[in-house]
Amino acid sequence: MSQALTERQIVLTLASLSAITPLAIDMYLPSFPAISTDLQTSIPNVEFSLSLYFFGMAMGQLFGGPISDAYGRRPMVIIGLTVFGLSSFLLSITNQIEMFWLLRALQSFGGGIATVNVSATVRDMFEGKESARIFSLIGMVMLMAPLLAPTLGSLVLKFFEWEVIFIILGLYTFFAMGFYLFRFPSVKQKRAKITPIQNYKMVLSHKQAMVFIVSQILCTSGMYTYITSSSFIYMEHFHLSAGKFALFFGASVLMLMAFGRLNAWLVKHKEPLSLLRFGLNAQAIIGILLFLCQESSVYVIFPLIGLYIGSLGFVFSNSVSLTLEFFPTISASANAIIGVLQYSVGAFMGFIASSLHDGTLFPITGVMMGVSLCGTILLMLGSRGYIPHHGRQS
């Protein structure tokens, strides 16, 4: 670890970089009606910009990962943040939906290039239990963004036009880049040649790594299913007000933060794989209960959803840490695979739940239970006989 920054400063700096994506997603959600009016288009056309954002993030990670492994994290973070920040400012002056789409895709492409390097940077600086603990701390801080972003977006709209949201995003991005550029230490890493096809083939063909990746992606997609359907669950099905919806949604995020903090403490004494198994098993059990209790009141469903989302506090950091141990020289490429699968599978499962919509919680809880069970079974069968590699690439 660098002597220039304390551990807390390192965590806060990397978390601030990771936070640009949830900020860019959640902060502009309340402005959809205003954007559609100003750009003279429909709300579904504005919603399409969110799908483009996920696509751009995936492409940015696929592009930035191998180049970062070859030329270093620092230049790619700076390039990615610059693209993200400039696109944010341009979004504030666009007056056509087609240009809005293009700029959102470009903005997320830059965000993908920058954020794919956060986990890779942690892998360069820490190993084993320590990396799992740092991932937990970063995740806990980063989750403040989706907790506060919708409220912040609504507050901006109360006093200003929607364009100010993107101006704030641009200013935040360049502030975070300035701190990273002038204060964050230059991290030594093992360099690799720019061979993206070989890098991705190495990751995708590694059976043990893919067990960790796919099991994580499956269980994470349950969270994306919930996020996609959360407004229906609370506002339409249970007829809660917008204010109560924000509180209930925020409570789930707080639960995830609390469990992530608990994981950061437990990983000092327990192996990451043991905590990962606990998290997945807990989510699977809660998923079953959620499915069985789908016709219950909101006061039964709400705590079960909170525990379901919270259990991921034992999944994210431990799974990523275990995966990246296999790829010390191409950790950004490995993290790109995780990011792309997470966004694509999560979006797909959310789409399935939406397409099966029948006015009840059956398709939502069914998908959430199903992906959790599949992820847990995969990990339990696929991690038998696992031996930690401690940085040795295979």
ZIDATA-V474644 format. One record per residue. N is the residue number from 1. RES is the residue in one small letter. SS is DSSP state (A for helix, B for strand, O for the rest). PHI is phi in whole degrees, -180 to 180 (none if undefined). D_CENTER is the distance of its C-alpha to the mean C-alpha in Angstrom with 1 decimal. Layout:
BEGIN
n->N res->RES ss->SS phi->PHI d_center->D_CENTER
n->N res->RES ss->SS phi->PHI d_center->D_CENTER
END
This chain:
BEGIN
n->1 res->m ss->O phi->none d_center->25.0
n->2 res->s ss->O phi->-70 d_center->26.4
n->3 res->q ss->O phi->-80 d_center->29.1
n->4 res->a ss->O phi->-70 d_center->28.2
n->5 res->l ss->O phi->-125 d_center->25.1
n->6 res->t ss->O phi->-78 d_center->24.8
n->7 res->e ss->A phi->-59 d_center->21.9
n->8 res->r ss->A phi->-62 d_center->20.8
n->9 res->q ss->A phi->-67 d_center->20.9
n->10 res->i ss->A phi->-63 d_center->18.9
n->11 res->v ss->A phi->-62 d_center->16.1
n->12 res->l ss->A phi->-64 d_center->16.3
n->13 res->t ss->A phi->-65 d_center->16.5
n->14 res->l ss->A phi->-69 d_center->13.5
n->15 res->a ss->A phi->-66 d_center->11.4
n->16 res->s ss->A phi->-65 d_center->13.0
n->17 res->l ss->A phi->-71 d_center->12.0
n->18 res->s ss->A phi->-66 d_center->8.2
n->19 res->a ss->A phi->-72 d_center->8.9
n->20 res->i ss->A phi->-63 d_center->10.4
n->21 res->t ss->A phi->-70 d_center->7.8
n->22 res->p ss->A phi->-61 d_center->7.5
n->23 res->l ss->A phi->-65 d_center->11.1
n->24 res->a ss->A phi->-68 d_center->12.0
n->25 res->i ss->A phi->-85 d_center->10.8
n->26 res->d ss->A phi->-85 d_center->12.1
n->27 res->m ss->O phi->-71 d_center->15.0
n->28 res->y ss->O phi->-95 d_center->17.0
n->29 res->l ss->A phi->-58 d_center->16.8
n->30 res->p ss->A phi->-67 d_center->20.1
n->31 res->s ss->A phi->-94 d_center->21.8
n->32 res->f ss->A phi->-54 d_center->21.9
n->33 res->p ss->A phi->-61 d_center->25.6
n->34 res->a ss->A phi->-68 d_center->26.6
n->35 res->i ss->A phi->-65 d_center->25.1
n->36 res->s ss->A phi->-63 d_center->26.7
n->37 res->t ss->A phi->-68 d_center->30.0
n->38 res->d ss->A phi->-67 d_center->30.1
n->39 res->l ss->O phi->-91 d_center->29.2
n->40 res->q ss->O phi->54 d_center->31.5
n->41 res->t ss->O phi->-143 d_center->29.2
n->42 res->s ss->O phi->-93 d_center->27.8
n->43 res->i ss->A phi->-64 d_center->24.6
n->44 res->p ss->A phi->-57 d_center->23.5
n->45 res->n ss->A phi->-66 d_center->23.8
n->46 res->v ss->A phi->-71 d_center->21.6
n->47 res->e ss->A phi->-61 d_center->19.0
n->48 res->f ss->A phi->-61 d_center->19.2
n->49 res->s ss->A phi->-64 d_center->17.7
n->50 res->l ss->A phi->-71 d_center->14.3
n->51 res->s ss->A phi->-64 d_center->14.7
n->52 res->l ss->A phi->-63 d_center->15.9
n->53 res->y ss->A phi->-64 d_center->12.9
n->54 res->f ss->A phi->-62 d_center->10.6
n->55 res->f ss->A phi->-64 d_center->13.6
n->56 res->g ss->A phi->-63 d_center->14.0
n->57 res->m ss->A phi->-60 d_center->10.6
n->58 res->a ss->A phi->-63 d_center->11.5
n->59 res->m ss->A phi->-67 d_center->15.0
n->60 res->g ss->A phi->-63 d_center->14.2
n->61 res->q ss->A phi->-70 d_center->12.5
n->62 res->l ss->A phi->-64 d_center->15.4
n->63 res->f ss->A phi->-76 d_center->17.9
n->64 res->g ss->A phi->-78 d_center->16.8
n->65 res->g ss->A phi->-58 d_center->16.2
n->66 res->p ss->A phi->-63 d_center->19.9
n->67 res->i ss->A phi->-67 d_center->21.4
n->68 res->s ss->A phi->-64 d_center->19.6
n->69 res->d ss->A phi->-63 d_center->21.0
n->70 res->a ss->A phi->-89 d_center->24.3
n->71 res->y ss->A phi->-112 d_center->24.7
n->72 res->g ss->O phi->110 d_center->22.5
n->73 res->r ss->A phi->-73 d_center->19.2
n->74 res->r ss->A phi->-57 d_center->20.9
n->75 res->p ss->A phi->-63 d_center->22.3
n->76 res->m ss->A phi->-73 d_center->19.2
n->77 res->v ss->A phi->-61 d_center->17.1
n->78 res->i ss->A phi->-65 d_center->20.1
n->79 res->i ss->A phi->-63 d_center->20.5
n->80 res->g ss->A phi->-62 d_center->16.9
n->81 res->l ss->A phi->-68 d_center->17.0
n->82 res->t ss->A phi->-63 d_center->20.5
n->83 res->v ss->A phi->-62 d_center->19.7
n->84 res->f ss->A phi->-62 d_center->16.9
n->85 res->g ss->A phi->-65 d_center->19.3
n->86 res->l ss->A phi->-64 d_center->22.3
n->87 res->s ss->A phi->-63 d_center->20.7
n->88 res->s ss->A phi->-62 d_center->19.7
n->89 res->f ss->A phi->-65 d_center->23.4
n->90 res->l ss->A phi->-67 d_center->24.7
n->91 res->l ss->A phi->-62 d_center->22.7
n->92 res->s ss->O phi->-75 d_center->24.7
n->93 res->i ss->O phi->-120 d_center->28.0
n->94 res->t ss->O phi->-76 d_center->27.4
n->95 res->n ss->O phi->-131 d_center->29.8
n->96 res->q ss->O phi->-133 d_center->29.0
n->97 res->i ss->A phi->-66 d_center->26.2
n->98 res->e ss->A phi->-64 d_center->26.4
n->99 res->m ss->A phi->-68 d_center->25.9
n->100 res->f ss->A phi->-61 d_center->23.0
n->101 res->w ss->A phi->-59 d_center->21.3
n->102 res->l ss->A phi->-60 d_center->22.2
n->103 res->l ss->A phi->-70 d_center->20.9
n->104 res->r ss->A phi->-66 d_center->17.5
n->105 res->a ss->A phi->-65 d_center->17.1
n->106 res->l ss->A phi->-66 d_center->18.5
n->107 res->q ss->A phi->-59 d_center->16.3
n->108 res->s ss->A phi->-71 d_center->13.0
n->109 res->f ss->A phi->-60 d_center->14.9
n->110 res->g ss->A phi->-64 d_center->15.5
n->111 res->g ss->A phi->-63 d_center->12.0
n->112 res->g ss->A phi->-65 d_center->11.0
n->113 res->i ss->A phi->-61 d_center->14.1
n->114 res->a ss->A phi->-74 d_center->13.3
n->115 res->t ss->A phi->-75 d_center->9.8
n->116 res->v ss->A phi->-64 d_center->10.7
n->117 res->n ss->A phi->-88 d_center->13.3
n->118 res->v ss->A phi->-65 d_center->11.7
n->119 res->s ss->A phi->-64 d_center->11.5
n->120 res->a ss->A phi->-64 d_center->14.7
n->121 res->t ss->A phi->-65 d_center->16.4
n->122 res->v ss->A phi->-61 d_center->15.8
n->123 res->r ss->A phi->-65 d_center->17.4
n->124 res->d ss->A phi->-69 d_center->20.2
n->125 res->m ss->A phi->-98 d_center->21.0
n->126 res->f ss->O phi->-135 d_center->20.6
n->127 res->e ss->O phi->-137 d_center->21.3
n->128 res->g ss->A phi->56 d_center->21.3
n->129 res->k ss->A phi->-59 d_center->21.0
n->130 res->e ss->A phi->-64 d_center->20.6
n->131 res->s ss->A phi->-67 d_center->17.5
n->132 res->a ss->A phi->-62 d_center->16.0
n->133 res->r ss->A phi->-67 d_center->17.2
n->134 res->i ss->A phi->-66 d_center->15.8
n->135 res->f ss->A phi->-59 d_center->12.2
n->136 res->s ss->A phi->-63 d_center->12.8
n->137 res->l ss->A phi->-65 d_center->14.2
n->138 res->i ss->A phi->-63 d_center->11.6
n->139 res->g ss->A phi->-62 d_center->8.9
n->140 res->m ss->A phi->-63 d_center->11.8
n->141 res->v ss->A phi->-70 d_center->12.6
n->142 res->m ss->A phi->-61 d_center->9.3
n->143 res->l ss->O phi->-69 d_center->9.1
n->144 res->m ss->A phi->-64 d_center->12.4
n->145 res->a ss->A phi->-64 d_center->11.0
n->146 res->p ss->A phi->-67 d_center->10.1
n->147 res->l ss->A phi->-71 d_center->13.1
n->148 res->l ss->A phi->-99 d_center->15.4
n->149 res->a ss->A phi->-58 d_center->14.4
n->150 res->p ss->A phi->-60 d_center->16.2
n->151 res->t ss->A phi->-65 d_center->19.2
n->152 res->l ss->A phi->-64 d_center->19.3
n->153 res->g ss->A phi->-62 d_center->19.4
n->154 res->s ss->A phi->-65 d_center->22.1
n->155 res->l ss->A phi->-66 d_center->24.0
n->156 res->v ss->A phi->-62 d_center->24.0
n->157 res->l ss->A phi->-67 d_center->25.4
n->158 res->k ss->A phi->-70 d_center->28.0
n->159 res->f ss->A phi->-115 d_center->29.6
n->160 res->f ss->O phi->-134 d_center->28.6
n->161 res->e ss->O phi->-84 d_center->27.8
n->162 res->w ss->O phi->-62 d_center->24.3
n->163 res->e ss->A phi->-60 d_center->24.7
n->164 res->v ss->A phi->-64 d_center->24.4
n->165 res->i ss->A phi->-59 d_center->20.7
n->166 res->f ss->A phi->-75 d_center->20.1
n->167 res->i ss->A phi->-64 d_center->22.7
n->168 res->i ss->A phi->-63 d_center->20.8
n->169 res->l ss->A phi->-60 d_center->17.6
n->170 res->g ss->A phi->-64 d_center->19.9
n->171 res->l ss->A phi->-64 d_center->21.6
n->172 res->y ss->A phi->-60 d_center->18.6
n->173 res->t ss->A phi->-62 d_center->17.4
n->174 res->f ss->A phi->-72 d_center->20.8
n->175 res->f ss->A phi->-67 d_center->21.2
n->176 res->a ss->A phi->-62 d_center->18.2
n->177 res->m ss->A phi->-66 d_center->19.6
n->178 res->g ss->A phi->-62 d_center->23.0
n->179 res->f ss->A phi->-65 d_center->22.2
n->180 res->y ss->A phi->-62 d_center->20.4
n->181 res->l ss->A phi->-69 d_center->23.4
n->182 res->f ss->A phi->-98 d_center->26.1
n->183 res->r ss->A phi->-119 d_center->25.0
n->184 res->f ss->O phi->-77 d_center->22.5
n->185 res->p ss->O phi->-70 d_center->24.5
n->186 res->s ss->O phi->-76 d_center->24.9
n->187 res->v ss->O phi->-98 d_center->23.4
n->188 res->k ss->O phi->-75 d_center->25.5
n->189 res->q ss->O phi->-144 d_center->24.0
n->190 res->k ss->O phi->-79 d_center->25.7
n->191 res->r ss->O phi->-86 d_center->25.9
n->192 res->a ss->O phi->-133 d_center->25.9
n->193 res->k ss->O phi->-70 d_center->27.5
n->194 res->i ss->O phi->-78 d_center->25.6
n->195 res->t ss->O phi->-132 d_center->25.7
n->196 res->p ss->A phi->-58 d_center->22.5
n->197 res->i ss->A phi->-63 d_center->24.1
n->198 res->q ss->A phi->-66 d_center->25.4
n->199 res->n ss->A phi->-60 d_center->22.1
n->200 res->y ss->A phi->-69 d_center->20.2
n->201 res->k ss->A phi->-64 d_center->23.2
n->202 res->m ss->A phi->-62 d_center->23.3
n->203 res->v ss->A phi->-70 d_center->19.8
n->204 res->l ss->A phi->-67 d_center->20.3
n->205 res->s ss->O phi->-93 d_center->23.8
n->206 res->h ss->O phi->-85 d_center->23.0
n->207 res->k ss->A phi->-60 d_center->23.4
n->208 res->q ss->A phi->-67 d_center->22.2
n->209 res->a ss->A phi->-62 d_center->19.0
n->210 res->m ss->A phi->-68 d_center->18.3
n->211 res->v ss->A phi->-62 d_center->19.1
n->212 res->f ss->A phi->-65 d_center->16.3
n->213 res->i ss->A phi->-66 d_center->13.8
n->214 res->v ss->A phi->-68 d_center->15.0
n->215 res->s ss->A phi->-63 d_center->15.4
n->216 res->q ss->A phi->-65 d_center->11.9
n->217 res->i ss->A phi->-62 d_center->10.8
n->218 res->l ss->A phi->-62 d_center->13.5
n->219 res->c ss->A phi->-70 d_center->12.8
n->220 res->t ss->A phi->-67 d_center->9.1
n->221 res->s ss->A phi->-65 d_center->10.7
n->222 res->g ss->A phi->-64 d_center->12.9
n->223 res->m ss->A phi->-67 d_center->10.3
n->224 res->y ss->A phi->-64 d_center->9.7
n->225 res->t ss->A phi->-61 d_center->13.5
n->226 res->y ss->A phi->-64 d_center->14.0
n->227 res->i ss->A phi->-60 d_center->12.1
n->228 res->t ss->A phi->-60 d_center->14.1
n->229 res->s ss->A phi->-105 d_center->17.2
n->230 res->s ss->A phi->-61 d_center->17.0
n->231 res->s ss->A phi->-65 d_center->19.5
n->232 res->f ss->A phi->-65 d_center->21.9
n->233 res->i ss->A phi->-57 d_center->21.7
n->234 res->y ss->A phi->-89 d_center->22.6
n->235 res->m ss->A phi->-88 d_center->24.4
n->236 res->e ss->A phi->-97 d_center->26.3
n->237 res->h ss->A phi->-72 d_center->26.7
n->238 res->f ss->O phi->-101 d_center->27.4
n->239 res->h ss->O phi->57 d_center->28.6
n->240 res->l ss->O phi->-86 d_center->26.8
n->241 res->s ss->O phi->-73 d_center->27.0
n->242 res->a ss->A phi->-61 d_center->24.2
n->243 res->g ss->A phi->-66 d_center->24.5
n->244 res->k ss->A phi->-67 d_center->24.3
n->245 res->f ss->A phi->-58 d_center->21.3
n->246 res->a ss->A phi->-61 d_center->19.4
n->247 res->l ss->A phi->-67 d_center->20.7
n->248 res->f ss->A phi->-66 d_center->19.8
n->249 res->f ss->A phi->-65 d_center->16.2
n->250 res->g ss->A phi->-64 d_center->15.9
n->251 res->a ss->A phi->-64 d_center->17.6
n->252 res->s ss->A phi->-65 d_center->14.9
n->253 res->v ss->A phi->-65 d_center->12.4
n->254 res->l ss->A phi->-63 d_center->15.3
n->255 res->m ss->A phi->-63 d_center->15.9
n->256 res->l ss->A phi->-63 d_center->12.4
n->257 res->m ss->A phi->-63 d_center->13.2
n->258 res->a ss->A phi->-64 d_center->16.7
n->259 res->f ss->A phi->-68 d_center->16.1
n->260 res->g ss->A phi->-64 d_center->13.8
n->261 res->r ss->A phi->-66 d_center->16.8
n->262 res->l ss->A phi->-63 d_center->19.2
n->263 res->n ss->A phi->-63 d_center->17.5
n->264 res->a ss->A phi->-61 d_center->17.9
n->265 res->w ss->A phi->-81 d_center->21.6
n->266 res->l ss->A phi->-67 d_center->22.2
n->267 res->v ss->O phi->-68 d_center->21.0
n->268 res->k ss->O phi->-69 d_center->24.0
n->269 res->h ss->O phi->-116 d_center->26.3
n->270 res->k ss->O phi->-119 d_center->24.6
n->271 res->e ss->O phi->-73 d_center->23.3
n->272 res->p ss->A phi->-55 d_center->19.5
n->273 res->l ss->A phi->-65 d_center->20.5
n->274 res->s ss->A phi->-63 d_center->22.5
n->275 res->l ss->A phi->-69 d_center->19.6
n->276 res->l ss->A phi->-64 d_center->17.3
n->277 res->r ss->A phi->-61 d_center->20.2
n->278 res->f ss->A phi->-61 d_center->20.7
n->279 res->g ss->A phi->-62 d_center->17.2
n->280 res->l ss->A phi->-69 d_center->17.4
n->281 res->n ss->A phi->-63 d_center->21.0
n->282 res->a ss->A phi->-63 d_center->20.4
n->283 res->q ss->A phi->-65 d_center->17.8
n->284 res->a ss->A phi->-63 d_center->20.3
n->285 res->i ss->A phi->-64 d_center->23.2
n->286 res->i ss->A phi->-65 d_center->21.5
n->287 res->g ss->A phi->-61 d_center->20.5
n->288 res->i ss->A phi->-64 d_center->24.2
n->289 res->l ss->A phi->-63 d_center->25.4
n->290 res->l ss->A phi->-62 d_center->23.2
n->291 res->f ss->A phi->-67 d_center->24.8
n->292 res->l ss->A phi->-69 d_center->28.2
n->293 res->c ss->O phi->-104 d_center->28.0
n->294 res->q ss->O phi->-62 d_center->26.6
n->295 res->e ss->O phi->-95 d_center->29.9
n->296 res->s ss->O phi->-80 d_center->29.9
n->297 res->s ss->O phi->-75 d_center->29.6
n->298 res->v ss->A phi->-63 d_center->26.5
n->299 res->y ss->A phi->-78 d_center->27.4
n->300 res->v ss->A phi->-97 d_center->26.9
n->301 res->i ss->A phi->-66 d_center->23.8
n->302 res->f ss->A phi->-58 d_center->21.9
n->303 res->p ss->A phi->-66 d_center->22.1
n->304 res->l ss->A phi->-66 d_center->21.3
n->305 res->i ss->A phi->-63 d_center->18.1
n->306 res->g ss->A phi->-59 d_center->17.3
n->307 res->l ss->A phi->-69 d_center->18.2
n->308 res->y ss->A phi->-61 d_center->16.3
n->309 res->i ss->A phi->-69 d_center->12.9
n->310 res->g ss->A phi->-61 d_center->14.2
n->311 res->s ss->A phi->-60 d_center->15.0
n->312 res->l ss->A phi->-68 d_center->11.4
n->313 res->g ss->A phi->-63 d_center->12.2
n->314 res->f ss->A phi->-95 d_center->14.5
n->315 res->v ss->O phi->-104 d_center->12.4
n->316 res->f ss->A phi->-51 d_center->9.2
n->317 res->s ss->A phi->-66 d_center->11.4
n->318 res->n ss->A phi->-68 d_center->14.5
n->319 res->s ss->A phi->-66 d_center->13.4
n->320 res->v ss->A phi->-64 d_center->12.0
n->321 res->s ss->A phi->-61 d_center->15.1
n->322 res->l ss->A phi->-64 d_center->17.4
n->323 res->t ss->A phi->-67 d_center->16.3
n->324 res->l ss->A phi->-70 d_center->16.6
n->325 res->e ss->O phi->-61 d_center->20.0
n->326 res->f ss->O phi->-79 d_center->21.4
n->327 res->f ss->O phi->-132 d_center->20.6
n->328 res->p ss->O phi->-65 d_center->21.7
n->329 res->t ss->O phi->-97 d_center->22.9
n->330 res->i ss->O phi->-131 d_center->20.1
n->331 res->s ss->A phi->-66 d_center->17.0
n->332 res->a ss->A phi->-68 d_center->15.2
n->333 res->s ss->A phi->-64 d_center->16.4
n->334 res->a ss->A phi->-63 d_center->15.1
n->335 res->n ss->A phi->-68 d_center->11.6
n->336 res->a ss->A phi->-64 d_center->12.0
n->337 res->i ss->A phi->-60 d_center->13.0
n->338 res->i ss->A phi->-61 d_center->10.1
n->339 res->g ss->A phi->-63 d_center->7.7
n->340 res->v ss->A phi->-63 d_center->10.5
n->341 res->l ss->A phi->-66 d_center->11.1
n->342 res->q ss->A phi->-63 d_center->7.8
n->343 res->y ss->A phi->-69 d_center->8.0
n->344 res->s ss->A phi->-72 d_center->11.7
n->345 res->v ss->A phi->-68 d_center->12.5
n->346 res->g ss->A phi->-61 d_center->10.3
n->347 res->a ss->A phi->-64 d_center->12.0
n->348 res->f ss->A phi->-66 d_center->15.2
n->349 res->m ss->A phi->-67 d_center->15.4
n->350 res->g ss->A phi->-63 d_center->14.9
n->351 res->f ss->A phi->-65 d_center->17.6
n->352 res->i ss->A phi->-61 d_center->19.8
n->353 res->a ss->A phi->-61 d_center->19.7
n->354 res->s ss->A phi->-69 d_center->20.6
n->355 res->s ss->A phi->-69 d_center->23.3
n->356 res->l ss->O phi->-92 d_center->24.9
n->357 res->h ss->O phi->-54 d_center->25.0
n->358 res->d ss->O phi->-132 d_center->28.4
n->359 res->g ss->O phi->87 d_center->28.3
n->360 res->t ss->O phi->-120 d_center->27.4
n->361 res->l ss->O phi->-91 d_center->24.5
n->362 res->f ss->A phi->-57 d_center->25.7
n->363 res->p ss->A phi->-67 d_center->23.4
n->364 res->i ss->A phi->-70 d_center->20.2
n->365 res->t ss->A phi->-68 d_center->21.1
n->366 res->g ss->A phi->-65 d_center->22.5
n->367 res->v ss->A phi->-66 d_center->19.3
n->368 res->m ss->A phi->-61 d_center->17.4
n->369 res->m ss->A phi->-68 d_center->20.3
n->370 res->g ss->A phi->-62 d_center->20.7
n->371 res->v ss->A phi->-68 d_center->17.3
n->372 res->s ss->A phi->-67 d_center->17.4
n->373 res->l ss->A phi->-63 d_center->21.0
n->374 res->c ss->A phi->-64 d_center->20.4
n->375 res->g ss->A phi->-64 d_center->17.6
n->376 res->t ss->A phi->-68 d_center->19.9
n->377 res->i ss->A phi->-62 d_center->23.0
n->378 res->l ss->A phi->-60 d_center->21.5
n->379 res->l ss->A phi->-66 d_center->20.6
n->380 res->m ss->A phi->-63 d_center->23.9
n->381 res->l ss->A phi->-79 d_center->25.9
n->382 res->g ss->A phi->-84 d_center->24.1
n->383 res->s ss->O phi->-102 d_center->23.9
n->384 res->r ss->O phi->-65 d_center->27.6
n->385 res->g ss->O phi->76 d_center->29.4
n->386 res->y ss->O phi->-64 d_center->26.3
n->387 res->i ss->O phi->-122 d_center->27.5
n->388 res->p ss->O phi->-57 d_center->25.3
n->389 res->h ss->O phi->-93 d_center->25.7
n->390 res->h ss->O phi->50 d_center->25.2
n->391 res->g ss->O phi->92 d_center->24.3
n->392 res->r ss->O phi->-84 d_center->26.8
n->393 res->q ss->O phi->-76 d_center->25.5
n->394 res->s ss->O phi->-130 d_center->26.8
END
